[in-house]
Amino acid sequence: MCKHCLMDVHHLRTLRELRDRGSVTAVAHALHISPSAVSQQLAALQRATPIALTEQRGRVLALTAAGARVADAAEDVLAALARTEGAVDDFLSRSNEAVTVTAFHSAALAWFPALIEQSASDPSGPEVHVRDEDVSTEEFPLLAADYDIVIAHRPLGSAPWQSARVNAIPVMDEPLDVAVSVSHRLATRSSVRLSEVVDEVWTAAHEGFPLEPLLAQAVSASTGRPLRIAHRVNEFNVAAAIIARTNTIGLLPRYTGLGPSFADQVVLLPIEDVRLGRHVDLLTRRDTGARRGVRIVVERIAQIAAERSGELHS
């Protein structure tokens, strides 16, 4: 048997972690082992492989191009192992494992309470632990290294997530609407056109986050004029509080952007002449997604999202 067929699954997992976390120290922390143990595992994997998997880049140990390919292939091995373990767990009805979930703020507000409530009412099912994370779009796949399930969003029409690192499960496509206070001159309208809001003062997301550039580009293409952005707020409840008390307007997601505290103070108006929105997906590592408890929580999140959007449709 060729010696590079003797790779140890633990060593492959360590290589995958180095790819995702970027340093031996970070890998050691994630795997709860010492940095020297990480180095030993990588060295053992290297001995079983006829090509260089890592290289020093300054003071950092990084993957070579071949190492990155092996780390991507390791996903297949780890996923197969998780499916095997999952089959045993299914047979033994073991579904009460702990499952960690992270989400961007508005999805956390809209879905976490129901998800935690379902977990608490089913003592035989998975135990859910949640945490919100405010990151840019390209950082969502990286969170899958630390959480079992990542609730993520990306603009409509954008490139899919990196399939080599994560599995993506579509949950919904969420439109973005113009948000105004109930006393605003446009509040009685059923929808608006971009030309009607270009002169308004806006509360928008931070630079580098995808929502505001989508609108700014659409307004510029439609009217040839820039947005008048006065305030930069990422947390939609803060944005809603500002919009409710002032004449500024903003852009909020239709199903997750407006918490119950402001439902009777802010009006959401669909935009007639351009389709703005985002895909909301659940991201998991391939081996993580094979676990029975994770599959149960994925199904619950999808159901909660469908119910939430259905309530707002009715």
Secondary structure, DSSP 8 states (H G I E B T S, - for coil): --GGG---HHHHHHHHHHHHH-SHHHHHHHHTS-HHHHHHHHHHHHHT-SS--EEEETTEEEE-HHHHHHHHHHHHHHHHHHHHHHHHHHHHT----EEEEEE-HHHHHHHHHHHHHHHHT-TTS-EEEEEE----GGGHHHHTTT-SEEEEEEETT-----TTT-EEEEEEEEEEEEEEETTSTTTT-S-B-GGGTTTSEEEE--TTSSHHHHHHHHHHHHHS---EEEEE--SHHHHHHHHHHSS-EEEEETTTSS-GGGTTTEEEE-BSS---EEEEEEEE-HHHHTSHHHHHHHHHHHHHHHHHHHHHH-
